[in-house]
């Protein structure tokens, strides 16, 4: 059984990569050139939906093959990487969504991960330990007159 999986993985990856290059790429290039020309260089809502569905389908396909899902999205981006007008239009369309929604969600998630982590508990314990053992600062008025603070 394991031998079949080991054979299927590279074979599935090769078939997927060839299909992406020779089937998916030409169809998407043709579609996005037409769509961008019709919308004066802008990515329409339908064009964005097509792009995002393709990313998700490529991710599902690589997941079914047995590779991390992100590899499918990466390969789709790689086969479309020479489409400068599409990259520019997609970046312009997604910029507001990413900066106003996904970036704050990322930082809130990271904060929540660290808040309950052992790293945070260790840092809090270290701060408590330091505050308990910190010597209070001596008031300046308590120094003897004429004493400069050097060794006696």
Secondary structure, DSSP 8 states (H G I E B T S, - for coil): -HHHHHHHHHHHHHHHHHHIIIIIHHHHHHHHHHHHHHTTT---HHHHHHHHHHHHHHHHHHHHHTS-HHHHHHHHHHHTTT-HHHHHHHHHHHHHHIIIIIHHHHHHHHHHHHHTSHHHHHHHHHHHHHHHH------GGGS-TT--SS--
